[in-house]
Amino acid sequence: MIQIGNKKINTNIFLAPLSASSDLAFRLIAREQGAKFCFFEMIDSNSLVYGSPRSERILQTCPEDQPIAAQILGADPEIMLKAAELILNRAPITFLDINAACPVRKVCKKGAGAYFLNNPAPLVRVIERLSSTLSIPITVKMRVGLNQVDIPSAVQFAKSCESSGASALFVHGRSQSQENVGPVNYEAIRAIKESVEIPVFGSGNILNPPLAKKMFDETRCDGILIAKGSFGNPSIYRDIETYLATGTWHPAIELREKLKFLKKHLLLVQQIKGPHAICHIGELAKICLWYLKGFSSSSRMRAQIFKSQNNQELLAQIESIMGDDLSGEISPCAEKI
Ligand SMILES: Cc1cc2nc3c(=O)[nH]c(=O)nc-3n(C[C@H](O)[C@H](O)[C@H](O)COP(=O)(O)O)c2cc1C
């Protein structure tokens, strides 16, 4: 249980915002396997306000897809407010997060995303405008540096967010230049946790239950965000809860089990997009690769799967692989601690 502003949430383990990844099908399978709180994919405030169909698609949801938060990107307080109002009209969200973490150059050039670390004044105006106008809590997702980790600046930034009205901070323990890979600076997250009163969530390298515990232990954070660790691994939330409660975890998983999850995921994609919708095969292949990673016959399976032209052919290929003798196909502990 955690409190963000006036909202109580029954978990402190959230699915992170993941652009081009954590769509409705992704969230539904995660929820079925134990995720209790999810983010929509990030929404660009300009695209939403000026009517891009992609932003509309991002907001696709259903009653089982609750509770949920949204994250918006942008730097103009009035456009951000308009985008927030459009989201609130479309989906019941628990809180709204402002992206101050996106490392993409095009975004930073416009003075948004991770660039706010360099120039927090516009972010402060956005937080003030949104938190004083809307009834839902406003939060911020931030990094701990630009070209390199910079703990004093990150702490100062976190304090500015808090004093301008943010109700929680999601801290990705990497610099902008690290993007989403490389070592995580736990010390920076801990320094932020110790300098603010609002809840602080840690993000970065939470790929399995022991790494989740490491994040809590090293930073004393109030909660965690699961990102790459959820790719092809929808039961990670439940595994983390069990590990934190009992210290036990079974890192190995049989290929047959993974293929069952993959099949379910692809069926959800098909259900959501409709039986006749043309699914982009690259998008489907990406989902397959998440689930097949780490198995000895991955490359053979990949070759089979990449022959498919659409979701139905892909499902048939997976059925055919499931009919093979898969004994001994157990994934190793995918990530080192
Ligand atoms: C494919 C992908 C998309 C992401 N999209 C977003 C995003 O839209 N907004 C955001 O704040 N962070 C985004 N992130 C960053 C994650 O939320 C998370 O902070 C980061 O991946 C670190 O966690 P990890 O090392 O456990 O994956 C993304 C990361 C990945 C890998």
The ligand as an SDF file (V2000), in Angstrom:
LIG
                    3D

 31 33  0  0  0  0  0  0  0  0999 V2000
   11.3830    0.4190  -24.6920 C   0  0  0  0  0  0  0  0  0  0  0  0
   11.4140    1.4220  -23.5790 C   0  0  0  0  0  0  0  0  0  0  0  0
   10.5260    2.4800  -23.5780 C   0  0  0  0  0  0  0  0  0  0  0  0
   10.5320    3.4140  -22.5410 C   0  0  0  0  0  0  0  0  0  0  0  0
    9.6320    4.4300  -22.5490 N   0  0  0  0  0  0  0  0  0  0  0  0
    9.5850    5.3130  -21.5100 C   0  0  0  0  0  0  0  0  0  0  0  0
    8.6260    6.3550  -21.4810 C   0  0  0  0  0  0  0  0  0  0  0  0
    7.8200    6.5320  -22.3810 O   0  0  0  0  0  0  0  0  0  0  0  0
    8.6200    7.1750  -20.4030 N   0  0  0  0  0  0  0  0  0  0  0  0
    9.5180    7.0430  -19.3720 C   0  0  0  0  0  0  0  0  0  0  0  0
    9.4820    7.8030  -18.4230 O   0  0  0  0  0  0  0  0  0  0  0  0
   10.4490    6.0780  -19.3970 N   0  0  0  0  0  0  0  0  0  0  0  0
   10.4880    5.2080  -20.4150 C   0  0  0  0  0  0  0  0  0  0  0  0
   11.4090    4.1990  -20.4230 N   0  0  0  0  0  0  0  0  0  0  0  0
   12.3180    4.0540  -19.2850 C   0  0  0  0  0  0  0  0  0  0  0  0
   11.7550    3.0410  -18.2620 C   0  0  0  0  0  0  0  0  0  0  0  0
   10.5230    3.4730  -17.7480 O   0  0  0  0  0  0  0  0  0  0  0  0
   12.7520    2.7720  -17.1300 C   0  0  0  0  0  0  0  0  0  0  0  0
   12.8910    3.9250  -16.3570 O   0  0  0  0  0  0  0  0  0  0  0  0
   14.1200    2.3310  -17.6480 C   0  0  0  0  0  0  0  0  0  0  0  0
   13.9950    1.3510  -18.6530 O   0  0  0  0  0  0  0  0  0  0  0  0
   15.0060    1.7930  -16.5480 C   0  0  0  0  0  0  0  0  0  0  0  0
   14.5420    0.5950  -16.0180 O   0  0  0  0  0  0  0  0  0  0  0  0
   15.1550   -0.8670  -16.4260 P   0  0  0  0  0  0  0  0  0  0  0  0
   16.6530   -0.7160  -16.4770 O   0  0  0  0  0  0  0  0  0  0  0  0
   14.6550   -1.7580  -15.3150 O   0  0  0  0  0  0  0  0  0  0  0  0
   14.5650   -1.1850  -17.7530 O   0  0  0  0  0  0  0  0  0  0  0  0
   11.4480    3.2750  -21.4640 C   0  0  0  0  0  0  0  0  0  0  0  0
   12.3520    2.2090  -21.4820 C   0  0  0  0  0  0  0  0  0  0  0  0
   12.3530    1.2850  -22.5080 C   0  0  0  0  0  0  0  0  0  0  0  0
   13.3350    0.1520  -22.4770 C   0  0  0  0  0  0  0  0  0  0  0  0
  1  2  1  0
  2  3  1  0
  2 30  2  0
  3  4  2  0
  4  5  1  0
  4 28  1  0
  5  6  2  0
  6  7  1  0
  6 13  1  0
  7  8  2  0
  7  9  1  0
  9 10  1  0
 10 11  2  0
 10 12  1  0
 12 13  2  0
 13 14  1  0
 14 15  1  0
 14 28  1  0
 15 16  1  0
 16 17  1  0
 16 18  1  0
 18 19  1  0
 18 20  1  0
 20 21  1  0
 20 22  1  0
 22 23  1  0
 23 24  1  0
 24 25  2  0
 24 26  1  0
 24 27  1  0
 28 29  2  0
 29 30  1  0
 30 31  1  0
M  END
$$$$
